[in-house]
Amino acid sequence: MSSIRPAPTDEEAVAIVAAVEAAWPRAAAPVEEPPARWRWSGRWWSKPVPLRRTRPW
């Protein structure tokens, strides 16, 4: 097992631990997305094809 030589001072050890904690990735809670039906419910492309074939005149 390797170790740091010479041994760091207390201040250096605190700085090393703080740097490792800041750099280490943390697990994040998964972001829940709203259901696709809610997000796209009012869009024209969500309607069935025959209903989208209406004429503008």
C-alpha distance matrix in Angstrom:
0.0 3.8 6.7 10.3 12.5 15.1 14.6 16.8 20.1 21.1 23.1 20.4 18.0 21.0 21.8 18.3 18.5 22.1 21.4 18.8 21.4 24.2 22.6 21.3 24.2 25.9 28.0 31.6 34.6 36.6 39.7 42.8 45.4 49.1 50.8 52.2 55.8 55.7 54.4 57.0 59.8 62.4 61.9 64.7 62.5 61.7 65.4 66.7 68.0 71.7 71.5 70.1 73.0 75.4 77.8 77.9 81.8
3.8 0.0 3.8 7.0 9.2 12.0 11.9 14.0 17.5 18.9 20.6 17.6 15.7 18.9 19.3 15.8 16.7 20.2 19.2 17.1 20.1 22.5 21.0 20.3 23.5 25.6 28.0 31.5 34.7 36.8 39.7 43.0 45.5 49.2 51.1 52.4 56.0 55.8 54.3 56.8 59.8 62.2 61.6 64.4 62.4 61.7 65.4 66.9 68.1 71.9 71.6 70.0 72.9 75.3 77.4 77.4 81.3
6.7 3.8 0.0 3.8 6.4 8.8 8.2 10.3 13.8 15.3 17.1 14.3 12.4 15.8 16.4 13.3 14.4 17.9 17.3 15.7 18.6 21.1 20.1 19.8 23.3 25.2 28.0 31.4 34.6 36.9 39.8 43.1 45.7 49.4 51.5 52.9 56.5 56.1 54.5 57.2 60.1 62.4 61.9 64.9 63.0 62.4 66.1 67.8 69.1 72.8 72.4 70.7 73.7 75.9 78.1 77.9 81.7
10.3 7.0 3.8 0.0 3.8 6.0 5.8 7.3 11.0 13.1 14.5 11.3 10.3 13.9 14.0 11.2 13.2 16.4 15.6 14.8 18.0 20.0 19.2 19.6 23.3 25.4 28.5 31.7 35.1 37.5 40.0 43.5 46.0 49.6 52.0 53.3 56.9 56.3 54.6 57.3 60.3 62.4 61.9 64.8 63.1 62.6 66.4 68.2 69.5 73.2 72.6 70.8 73.9 76.0 78.0 77.6 81.4
12.5 9.2 6.4 3.8 0.0 2.9 5.0 7.6 11.0 13.8 15.3 12.4 12.2 16.0 16.1 13.9 16.2 19.2 18.5 18.2 21.3 23.2 22.5 23.2 26.9 29.1 32.3 35.4 38.8 41.2 43.7 47.2 49.6 53.3 55.7 57.0 60.6 59.9 58.2 60.9 63.9 65.9 65.4 68.3 66.6 66.2 70.0 71.8 73.0 76.8 76.2 74.3 77.3 79.4 81.4 80.9 84.7
15.1 12.0 8.8 6.0 2.9 0.0 3.8 6.3 9.1 12.4 13.9 11.4 11.8 15.5 15.7 14.2 16.6 19.4 19.0 19.2 22.1 23.9 23.6 24.6 28.3 30.4 33.7 36.6 40.0 42.6 45.0 48.5 51.0 54.6 57.1 58.5 62.0 61.2 59.4 62.2 65.2 67.2 66.7 69.7 68.1 67.7 71.5 73.5 74.7 78.4 77.7 75.9 78.9 80.9 82.8 82.2 86.0
14.6 11.9 8.2 5.8 5.0 3.8 0.0 3.8 6.6 9.3 11.4 9.3 8.8 12.6 13.5 12.1 14.0 16.9 17.2 17.2 19.8 21.9 22.0 22.7 26.5 28.2 31.4 34.4 37.6 40.4 42.8 46.3 48.9 52.5 55.0 56.6 60.1 59.2 57.6 60.5 63.3 65.4 65.1 68.2 66.7 66.1 69.9 71.9 73.3 77.0 76.2 74.4 77.6 79.5 81.5 80.9 84.7
16.8 14.0 10.3 7.3 7.6 6.3 3.8 0.0 3.8 6.5 7.8 5.5 5.8 9.3 9.9 9.2 11.4 13.9 14.3 14.9 17.3 19.1 19.6 20.7 24.5 26.2 29.6 32.3 35.6 38.4 40.6 44.2 46.7 50.2 52.9 54.5 57.9 56.9 55.2 58.1 61.0 62.9 62.6 65.8 64.5 63.9 67.7 69.8 71.3 74.9 74.0 72.2 75.4 77.1 79.1 78.4 82.2
20.1 17.5 13.8 11.0 11.0 9.1 6.6 3.8 0.0 3.8 5.4 5.1 6.1 8.6 9.8 10.5 12.3 14.2 15.3 16.5 18.3 19.9 21.1 22.3 26.1 27.4 30.8 33.2 36.4 39.5 41.5 45.1 47.7 51.0 53.9 55.6 58.9 57.7 56.0 59.1 61.8 63.7 63.6 66.8 65.7 65.1 68.9 71.2 72.7 76.3 75.2 73.4 76.7 78.3 80.2 79.4 83.1
21.1 18.9 15.3 13.1 13.8 12.4 9.3 6.5 3.8 0.0 3.8 5.5 5.1 6.2 8.7 9.9 10.6 12.3 14.3 15.5 16.5 18.4 20.1 21.1 24.7 25.5 28.9 31.1 34.1 37.3 39.4 42.8 45.5 48.8 51.8 53.6 56.9 55.5 54.0 57.2 59.8 61.6 61.7 65.1 64.1 63.3 67.1 69.4 71.1 74.6 73.4 71.8 75.1 76.6 78.6 77.8 81.5
23.1 20.6 17.1 14.5 15.3 13.9 11.4 7.8 5.4 3.8 0.0 3.8 5.5 5.2 6.2 8.7 10.0 10.6 12.3 14.4 15.4 16.5 18.4 20.0 23.6 24.6 28.1 30.1 33.2 36.3 38.0 41.6 44.1 47.3 50.4 52.1 55.4 53.8 52.2 55.4 58.0 59.7 59.7 63.1 62.2 61.6 65.3 67.8 69.4 72.9 71.6 69.8 73.1 74.6 76.4 75.5 79.2
20.4 17.6 14.3 11.3 12.4 11.4 9.3 5.5 5.1 5.5 3.8 0.0 3.8 5.4 5.0 6.1 8.6 9.8 10.5 12.3 14.2 15.3 16.5 18.2 21.9 23.4 27.0 29.2 32.5 35.4 37.3 40.9 43.3 46.7 49.6 51.2 54.5 53.2 51.4 54.5 57.3 59.0 58.8 62.0 61.0 60.5 64.3 66.6 68.1 71.6 70.5 68.7 71.9 73.5 75.3 74.4 78.2
18.0 15.7 12.4 10.3 12.2 11.8 8.8 5.8 6.1 5.1 5.5 3.8 0.0 3.8 5.4 5.1 6.2 8.5 9.9 10.6 12.2 14.2 15.4 16.4 20.1 21.3 24.7 27.2 30.4 33.4 35.5 39.0 41.7 45.1 47.9 49.6 52.9 51.7 50.1 53.3 56.0 57.9 57.8 61.1 59.9 59.2 63.0 65.2 66.8 70.4 69.3 67.6 70.9 72.6 74.6 73.8 77.6
21.0 18.9 15.8 13.9 16.0 15.5 12.6 9.3 8.6 6.2 5.2 5.4 3.8 0.0 3.8 5.5 5.2 6.1 8.6 10.0 10.5 12.2 14.3 15.4 18.8 19.6 23.1 25.2 28.2 31.4 33.3 36.8 39.4 42.7 45.7 47.5 50.7 49.3 47.8 51.0 53.6 55.4 55.5 58.9 57.9 57.1 60.9 63.2 65.0 68.5 67.2 65.6 68.9 70.4 72.4 71.6 75.3
21.8 19.3 16.4 14.0 16.1 15.7 13.5 9.9 9.8 8.7 6.2 5.0 5.4 3.8 0.0 3.8 5.5 5.1 6.1 8.6 9.9 10.5 12.3 14.2 17.7 19.0 22.7 24.6 27.9 30.9 32.5 36.1 38.5 41.8 44.8 46.4 49.7 48.3 46.5 49.6 52.4 54.1 54.0 57.2 56.2 55.7 59.5 61.9 63.4 66.9 65.7 63.9 67.2 68.7 70.5 69.6 73.4
18.3 15.8 13.3 11.2 13.9 14.2 12.1 9.2 10.5 9.9 8.7 6.1 5.1 5.5 3.8 0.0 3.8 5.5 5.1 6.2 8.6 9.9 10.6 12.1 15.9 17.6 21.2 23.6 27.0 29.8 31.7 35.4 37.8 41.3 44.0 45.5 49.0 47.8 46.1 49.0 51.9 53.7 53.5 56.7 55.4 54.9 58.7 60.9 62.4 66.0 64.9 63.1 66.4 68.1 70.0 69.3 73.1
18.5 16.7 14.4 13.2 16.2 16.6 14.0 11.4 12.3 10.6 10.0 8.6 6.2 5.2 5.5 3.8 0.0 3.8 5.5 5.2 6.1 8.6 10.0 10.5 14.1 15.1 18.6 21.0 24.3 27.2 29.4 32.9 35.5 39.0 41.7 43.5 46.8 45.7 44.1 47.2 49.9 51.9 51.9 55.1 53.9 53.1 56.9 59.1 60.8 64.3 63.2 61.6 64.9 66.6 68.7 68.1 71.8
22.1 20.2 17.9 16.4 19.2 19.4 16.9 13.9 14.2 12.3 10.6 9.8 8.5 6.1 5.1 5.5 3.8 0.0 3.8 5.5 5.1 6.1 8.6 10.0 13.2 14.1 17.8 19.6 22.9 25.9 27.6 31.2 33.7 37.0 39.9 41.6 44.9 43.6 41.9 45.0 47.7 49.5 49.5 52.8 51.8 51.1 54.9 57.3 58.9 62.4 61.2 59.5 62.8 64.4 66.3 65.5 69.3
21.4 19.2 17.3 15.6 18.5 19.0 17.2 14.3 15.3 14.3 12.3 10.5 9.9 8.6 6.1 5.1 5.5 3.8 0.0 3.8 5.5 5.1 6.2 8.5 11.9 13.8 17.6 19.5 23.1 25.7 27.3 31.0 33.2 36.7 39.5 40.9 44.3 43.2 41.2 44.2 47.1 48.8 48.5 51.7 50.5 50.1 53.9 56.2 57.6 61.2 60.1 58.2 61.5 63.1 65.0 64.2 68.0
18.8 17.1 15.7 14.8 18.2 19.2 17.2 14.9 16.5 15.5 14.4 12.3 10.6 10.0 8.6 6.2 5.2 5.5 3.8 0.0 3.8 5.4 5.2 5.9 9.7 11.7 15.3 17.8 21.3 23.9 25.9 29.6 31.9 35.5 38.1 39.6 43.1 42.1 40.4 43.3 46.2 48.1 47.9 51.0 49.6 49.0 52.8 54.9 56.4 60.0 59.1 57.4 60.6 62.4 64.4 63.9 67.7
21.4 20.1 18.6 18.0 21.3 22.1 19.8 17.3 18.3 16.5 15.4 14.2 12.2 10.5 9.9 8.6 6.1 5.1 5.5 3.8 0.0 3.8 5.5 5.3 8.4 9.2 12.9 15.1 18.4 21.3 23.3 26.9 29.5 32.9 35.7 37.3 40.7 39.6 38.0 41.1 43.8 45.8 45.8 49.1 47.8 47.0 50.8 53.0 54.7 58.2 57.1 55.6 58.9 60.6 62.7 62.1 65.9
24.2 22.5 21.1 20.0 23.2 23.9 21.9 19.1 19.9 18.4 16.5 15.3 14.2 12.2 10.5 9.9 8.6 6.1 5.1 5.4 3.8 0.0 3.8 5.8 8.0 9.4 13.2 14.7 18.2 20.8 22.3 26.0 28.2 31.6 34.5 35.9 39.3 38.1 36.2 39.3 42.1 43.8 43.7 46.9 45.8 45.3 49.0 51.4 52.9 56.5 55.3 53.5 56.8 58.4 60.4 59.6 63.4
22.6 21.0 20.1 19.2 22.5 23.6 22.0 19.6 21.1 20.1 18.4 16.5 15.4 14.3 12.3 10.6 10.0 8.6 6.2 5.2 5.5 3.8 0.0 3.8 6.4 9.2 12.8 14.7 18.5 20.5 22.2 25.9 27.9 31.5 34.2 35.3 38.9 38.0 36.0 38.8 41.8 43.6 43.2 46.3 44.9 44.5 48.3 50.4 51.8 55.4 54.5 52.6 55.8 57.6 59.5 58.9 62.7
21.3 20.3 19.8 19.6 23.2 24.6 22.7 20.7 22.3 21.1 20.0 18.2 16.4 15.4 14.2 12.1 10.5 10.0 8.5 5.9 5.3 5.8 3.8 0.0 3.8 6.4 9.9 12.5 16.2 18.3 20.6 24.2 26.5 30.1 32.6 33.9 37.5 36.7 35.0 37.9 40.7 42.9 42.5 45.6 44.1 43.4 47.2 49.2 50.8 54.4 53.5 51.9 55.1 57.0 59.1 58.7 62.6
24.2 23.5 23.3 23.3 26.9 28.3 26.5 24.5 26.1 24.7 23.6 21.9 20.1 18.8 17.7 15.9 14.1 13.2 11.9 9.7 8.4 8.0 6.4 3.8 0.0 3.8 6.8 9.2 12.9 14.7 16.9 20.5 22.7 26.4 28.8 30.1 33.7 33.0 31.3 34.1 37.0 39.2 38.9 42.0 40.4 39.7 43.4 45.4 47.0 50.6 49.8 48.2 51.4 53.3 55.5 55.2 59.1
25.9 25.6 25.2 25.4 29.1 30.4 28.2 26.2 27.4 25.5 24.6 23.4 21.3 19.6 19.0 17.6 15.1 14.1 13.8 11.7 9.2 9.4 9.2 6.4 3.8 0.0 3.8 6.2 9.8 12.3 14.7 18.2 20.8 24.3 26.8 28.6 32.0 31.1 29.8 32.8 35.4 37.8 37.8 41.0 39.6 38.5 42.2 44.3 46.2 49.7 48.7 47.3 50.7 52.5 54.8 54.5 58.4
28.0 28.0 28.0 28.5 32.3 33.7 31.4 29.6 30.8 28.9 28.1 27.0 24.7 23.1 22.7 21.2 18.6 17.8 17.6 15.3 12.9 13.2 12.8 9.9 6.8 3.8 0.0 3.8 6.8 9.0 12.0 15.2 18.1 21.6 23.9 25.8 29.1 28.4 27.3 30.4 32.8 35.4 35.5 38.8 37.3 35.9 39.6 41.5 43.5 47.0 46.0 44.9 48.3 50.1 52.7 52.5 56.3
31.6 31.5 31.4 31.7 35.4 36.6 34.4 32.3 33.2 31.1 30.1 29.2 27.2 25.2 24.6 23.6 21.0 19.6 19.5 17.8 15.1 14.7 14.7 12.5 9.2 6.2 3.8 0.0 3.8 6.3 8.6 12.0 14.8 18.3 20.8 22.8 26.1 25.1 24.0 27.2 29.6 32.1 32.4 35.7 34.4 33.1 36.7 38.8 40.9 44.3 43.2 42.0 45.5 47.2 49.7 49.5 53.2
34.6 34.7 34.6 35.1 38.8 40.0 37.6 35.6 36.4 34.1 33.2 32.5 30.4 28.2 27.9 27.0 24.3 22.9 23.1 21.3 18.4 18.2 18.5 16.2 12.9 9.8 6.8 3.8 0.0 3.8 6.4 9.1 12.4 15.6 18.1 20.5 23.4 22.4 21.8 25.1 27.2 29.8 30.4 33.9 32.7 31.0 34.5 36.6 39.0 42.2 41.0 40.1 43.7 45.3 47.9 47.8 51.5
36.6 36.8 36.9 37.5 41.2 42.6 40.4 38.4 39.5 37.3 36.3 35.4 33.4 31.4 30.9 29.8 27.2 25.9 25.7 23.9 21.3 20.8 20.5 18.3 14.7 12.3 9.0 6.3 3.8 0.0 3.8 6.2 9.3 12.7 14.9 17.1 20.2 19.5 18.8 21.9 24.1 26.9 27.3 30.6 29.2 27.5 31.0 33.1 35.3 38.6 37.5 36.6 40.2 41.9 44.6 44.6 48.4
39.7 39.7 39.8 40.0 43.7 45.0 42.8 40.6 41.5 39.4 38.0 37.3 35.5 33.3 32.5 31.7 29.4 27.6 27.3 25.9 23.3 22.3 22.2 20.6 16.9 14.7 12.0 8.6 6.4 3.8 0.0 3.8 6.3 9.7 12.4 14.5 17.6 16.5 15.5 18.8 21.0 23.6 24.1 27.5 26.4 24.8 28.3 30.7 33.0 36.2 34.8 33.9 37.5 39.0 41.6 41.4 45.2
42.8 43.0 43.1 43.5 47.2 48.5 46.3 44.2 45.1 42.8 41.6 40.9 39.0 36.8 36.1 35.4 32.9 31.2 31.0 29.6 26.9 26.0 25.9 24.2 20.5 18.2 15.2 12.0 9.1 6.2 3.8 0.0 3.8 6.6 9.0 11.7 14.4 13.4 13.1 16.4 18.2 21.0 21.8 25.3 24.2 22.2 25.6 27.9 30.4 33.5 32.1 31.4 35.1 36.5 39.4 39.3 43.0
45.4 45.5 45.7 46.0 49.6 51.0 48.9 46.7 47.7 45.5 44.1 43.3 41.7 39.4 38.5 37.8 35.5 33.7 33.2 31.9 29.5 28.2 27.9 26.5 22.7 20.8 18.1 14.8 12.4 9.3 6.3 3.8 0.0 3.8 6.4 8.3 11.3 10.4 9.5 12.7 14.8 17.6 18.2 21.6 20.5 18.7 22.1 24.5 26.9 30.0 28.6 27.8 31.5 32.9 35.7 35.6 39.3
49.1 49.2 49.4 49.6 53.3 54.6 52.5 50.2 51.0 48.8 47.3 46.7 45.1 42.7 41.8 41.3 39.0 37.0 36.7 35.5 32.9 31.6 31.5 30.1 26.4 24.3 21.6 18.3 15.6 12.7 9.7 6.6 3.8 0.0 3.8 6.4 8.4 6.9 6.9 10.3 11.7 14.6 15.7 19.2 18.6 16.4 19.6 22.1 24.9 27.7 26.0 25.5 29.2 30.4 33.3 33.2 36.8
50.8 51.1 51.5 52.0 55.7 57.1 55.0 52.9 53.9 51.8 50.4 49.6 47.9 45.7 44.8 44.0 41.7 39.9 39.5 38.1 35.7 34.5 34.2 32.6 28.8 26.8 23.9 20.8 18.1 14.9 12.4 9.0 6.4 3.8 0.0 3.8 5.5 5.5 6.6 9.0 9.9 13.4 14.4 17.6 16.6 13.9 16.9 19.2 22.0 24.8 23.4 23.1 26.8 28.2 31.3 31.7 35.2
52.2 52.4 52.9 53.3 57.0 58.5 56.6 54.5 55.6 53.6 52.1 51.2 49.6 47.5 46.4 45.5 43.5 41.6 40.9 39.6 37.3 35.9 35.3 33.9 30.1 28.6 25.8 22.8 20.5 17.1 14.5 11.7 8.3 6.4 3.8 0.0 3.8 5.4 5.0 6.1 8.0 11.3 11.5 14.4 13.0 10.6 14.0 16.2 18.8 21.8 20.5 19.9 23.6 25.2 28.2 28.6 32.2
55.8 56.0 56.5 56.9 60.6 62.0 60.1 57.9 58.9 56.9 55.4 54.5 52.9 50.7 49.7 49.0 46.8 44.9 44.3 43.1 40.7 39.3 38.9 37.5 33.7 32.0 29.1 26.1 23.4 20.2 17.6 14.4 11.3 8.4 5.5 3.8 0.0 3.8 5.5 5.5 5.3 9.1 10.1 12.8 12.0 8.8 11.6 13.9 16.9 19.5 18.0 17.9 21.6 22.9 26.2 26.7 30.1
55.7 55.8 56.1 56.3 59.9 61.2 59.2 56.9 57.7 55.5 53.8 53.2 51.7 49.3 48.3 47.8 45.7 43.6 43.2 42.1 39.6 38.1 38.0 36.7 33.0 31.1 28.4 25.1 22.4 19.5 16.5 13.4 10.4 6.9 5.5 5.4 3.8 0.0 3.8 5.6 5.2 8.3 10.3 13.6 13.7 10.9 13.6 16.5 19.5 21.8 19.7 19.6 23.4 24.2 27.2 27.3 30.7
54.4 54.3 54.5 54.6 58.2 59.4 57.6 55.2 56.0 54.0 52.2 51.4 50.1 47.8 46.5 46.1 44.1 41.9 41.2 40.4 38.0 36.2 36.0 35.0 31.3 29.8 27.3 24.0 21.8 18.8 15.5 13.1 9.5 6.9 6.6 5.0 5.5 3.8 0.0 3.8 5.9 8.1 8.9 12.5 12.4 10.6 13.8 16.9 19.3 22.1 20.0 19.2 22.9 23.9 26.6 26.4 30.0
57.0 56.8 57.2 57.3 60.9 62.2 60.5 58.1 59.1 57.2 55.4 54.5 53.3 51.0 49.6 49.0 47.2 45.0 44.2 43.3 41.1 39.3 38.8 37.9 34.1 32.8 30.4 27.2 25.1 21.9 18.8 16.4 12.7 10.3 9.0 6.1 5.5 5.6 3.8 0.0 3.8 5.7 5.6 8.9 8.6 6.9 10.2 13.4 15.6 18.4 16.4 15.4 19.2 20.3 23.0 23.0 26.7
59.8 59.8 60.1 60.3 63.9 65.2 63.3 61.0 61.8 59.8 58.0 57.3 56.0 53.6 52.4 51.9 49.9 47.7 47.1 46.2 43.8 42.1 41.8 40.7 37.0 35.4 32.8 29.6 27.2 24.1 21.0 18.2 14.8 11.7 9.9 8.0 5.3 5.2 5.9 3.8 0.0 3.8 5.8 8.7 9.3 6.6 8.8 12.2 15.0 17.2 14.8 14.6 18.4 19.1 22.1 22.2 25.6
62.4 62.2 62.4 62.4 65.9 67.2 65.4 62.9 63.7 61.6 59.7 59.0 57.9 55.4 54.1 53.7 51.9 49.5 48.8 48.1 45.8 43.8 43.6 42.9 39.2 37.8 35.4 32.1 29.8 26.9 23.6 21.0 17.6 14.6 13.4 11.3 9.1 8.3 8.1 5.7 3.8 0.0 3.8 6.6 8.7 7.3 8.6 12.4 14.8 16.6 13.7 13.0 16.8 16.9 19.5 19.1 22.5
61.9 61.6 61.9 61.9 65.4 66.7 65.1 62.6 63.6 61.7 59.7 58.8 57.8 55.5 54.0 53.5 51.9 49.5 48.5 47.9 45.8 43.7 43.2 42.5 38.9 37.8 35.5 32.4 30.4 27.3 24.1 21.8 18.2 15.7 14.4 11.5 10.1 10.3 8.9 5.6 5.8 3.8 0.0 3.8 5.5 5.5 7.6 11.2 12.7 15.1 12.6 11.0 14.7 15.3 17.7 17.5 21.1
64.7 64.4 64.9 64.8 68.3 69.7 68.2 65.8 66.8 65.1 63.1 62.0 61.1 58.9 57.2 56.7 55.1 52.8 51.7 51.0 49.1 46.9 46.3 45.6 42.0 41.0 38.8 35.7 33.9 30.6 27.5 25.3 21.6 19.2 17.6 14.4 12.8 13.6 12.5 8.9 8.7 6.6 3.8 0.0 3.8 5.5 5.9 9.1 9.8 11.9 9.5 7.4 10.9 11.7 14.1 14.2 17.9
62.5 62.4 63.0 63.1 66.6 68.1 66.7 64.5 65.7 64.1 62.2 61.0 59.9 57.9 56.2 55.4 53.9 51.8 50.5 49.6 47.8 45.8 44.9 44.1 40.4 39.6 37.3 34.4 32.7 29.2 26.4 24.2 20.5 18.6 16.6 13.0 12.0 13.7 12.4 8.6 9.3 8.7 5.5 3.8 0.0 3.8 5.4 7.7 8.2 11.3 10.0 7.7 11.1 13.0 15.6 16.4 20.1
61.7 61.7 62.4 62.6 66.2 67.7 66.1 63.9 65.1 63.3 61.6 60.5 59.2 57.1 55.7 54.9 53.1 51.1 50.1 49.0 47.0 45.3 44.5 43.4 39.7 38.5 35.9 33.1 31.0 27.5 24.8 22.2 18.7 16.4 13.9 10.6 8.8 10.9 10.6 6.9 6.6 7.3 5.5 5.5 3.8 0.0 3.8 6.6 8.8 11.6 10.1 9.3 12.9 14.6 17.8 18.7 22.2
65.4 65.4 66.1 66.4 70.0 71.5 69.9 67.7 68.9 67.1 65.3 64.3 63.0 60.9 59.5 58.7 56.9 54.9 53.9 52.8 50.8 49.0 48.3 47.2 43.4 42.2 39.6 36.7 34.5 31.0 28.3 25.6 22.1 19.6 16.9 14.0 11.6 13.6 13.8 10.2 8.8 8.6 7.6 5.9 5.4 3.8 0.0 3.8 6.4 8.4 6.5 6.6 10.2 11.7 15.1 16.5 19.7
66.7 66.9 67.8 68.2 71.8 73.5 71.9 69.8 71.2 69.4 67.8 66.6 65.2 63.2 61.9 60.9 59.1 57.3 56.2 54.9 53.0 51.4 50.4 49.2 45.4 44.3 41.5 38.8 36.6 33.1 30.7 27.9 24.5 22.1 19.2 16.2 13.9 16.5 16.9 13.4 12.2 12.4 11.2 9.1 7.7 6.6 3.8 0.0 3.8 5.7 5.6 6.6 9.2 11.4 15.1 17.2 20.1
68.0 68.1 69.1 69.5 73.0 74.7 73.3 71.3 72.7 71.1 69.4 68.1 66.8 65.0 63.4 62.4 60.8 58.9 57.6 56.4 54.7 52.9 51.8 50.8 47.0 46.2 43.5 40.9 39.0 35.3 33.0 30.4 26.9 24.9 22.0 18.8 16.9 19.5 19.3 15.6 15.0 14.8 12.7 9.8 8.2 8.8 6.4 3.8 0.0 3.8 5.4 5.1 6.6 9.7 13.0 15.5 18.3
71.7 71.9 72.8 73.2 76.8 78.4 77.0 74.9 76.3 74.6 72.9 71.6 70.4 68.5 66.9 66.0 64.3 62.4 61.2 60.0 58.2 56.5 55.4 54.4 50.6 49.7 47.0 44.3 42.2 38.6 36.2 33.5 30.0 27.7 24.8 21.8 19.5 21.8 22.1 18.4 17.2 16.6 15.1 11.9 11.3 11.6 8.4 5.7 3.8 0.0 3.8 5.4 5.4 7.8 11.2 14.3 16.5
71.5 71.6 72.4 72.6 76.2 77.7 76.2 74.0 75.2 73.4 71.6 70.5 69.3 67.2 65.7 64.9 63.2 61.2 60.1 59.1 57.1 55.3 54.5 53.5 49.8 48.7 46.0 43.2 41.0 37.5 34.8 32.1 28.6 26.0 23.4 20.5 18.0 19.7 20.0 16.4 14.8 13.7 12.6 9.5 10.0 10.1 6.5 5.6 5.4 3.8 0.0 3.8 5.5 6.4 10.2 12.5 14.9
70.1 70.0 70.7 70.8 74.3 75.9 74.4 72.2 73.4 71.8 69.8 68.7 67.6 65.6 63.9 63.1 61.6 59.5 58.2 57.4 55.6 53.5 52.6 51.9 48.2 47.3 44.9 42.0 40.1 36.6 33.9 31.4 27.8 25.5 23.1 19.9 17.9 19.6 19.2 15.4 14.6 13.0 11.0 7.4 7.7 9.3 6.6 6.6 5.1 5.4 3.8 0.0 3.8 5.6 8.8 10.8 13.9
73.0 72.9 73.7 73.9 77.3 78.9 77.6 75.4 76.7 75.1 73.1 71.9 70.9 68.9 67.2 66.4 64.9 62.8 61.5 60.6 58.9 56.8 55.8 55.1 51.4 50.7 48.3 45.5 43.7 40.2 37.5 35.1 31.5 29.2 26.8 23.6 21.6 23.4 22.9 19.2 18.4 16.8 14.7 10.9 11.1 12.9 10.2 9.2 6.6 5.4 5.5 3.8 0.0 3.8 6.5 9.4 12.0
75.4 75.3 75.9 76.0 79.4 80.9 79.5 77.1 78.3 76.6 74.6 73.5 72.6 70.4 68.7 68.1 66.6 64.4 63.1 62.4 60.6 58.4 57.6 57.0 53.3 52.5 50.1 47.2 45.3 41.9 39.0 36.5 32.9 30.4 28.2 25.2 22.9 24.2 23.9 20.3 19.1 16.9 15.3 11.7 13.0 14.6 11.7 11.4 9.7 7.8 6.4 5.6 3.8 0.0 3.8 6.6 8.8
77.8 77.4 78.1 78.0 81.4 82.8 81.5 79.1 80.2 78.6 76.4 75.3 74.6 72.4 70.5 70.0 68.7 66.3 65.0 64.4 62.7 60.4 59.5 59.1 55.5 54.8 52.7 49.7 47.9 44.6 41.6 39.4 35.7 33.3 31.3 28.2 26.2 27.2 26.6 23.0 22.1 19.5 17.7 14.1 15.6 17.8 15.1 15.1 13.0 11.2 10.2 8.8 6.5 3.8 0.0 3.8 5.5
77.9 77.4 77.9 77.6 80.9 82.2 80.9 78.4 79.4 77.8 75.5 74.4 73.8 71.6 69.6 69.3 68.1 65.5 64.2 63.9 62.1 59.6 58.9 58.7 55.2 54.5 52.5 49.5 47.8 44.6 41.4 39.3 35.6 33.2 31.7 28.6 26.7 27.3 26.4 23.0 22.2 19.1 17.5 14.2 16.4 18.7 16.5 17.2 15.5 14.3 12.5 10.8 9.4 6.6 3.8 0.0 3.9
81.8 81.3 81.7 81.4 84.7 86.0 84.7 82.2 83.1 81.5 79.2 78.2 77.6 75.3 73.4 73.1 71.8 69.3 68.0 67.7 65.9 63.4 62.7 62.6 59.1 58.4 56.3 53.2 51.5 48.4 45.2 43.0 39.3 36.8 35.2 32.2 30.1 30.7 30.0 26.7 25.6 22.5 21.1 17.9 20.1 22.2 19.7 20.1 18.3 16.5 14.9 13.9 12.0 8.8 5.5 3.9 0.0
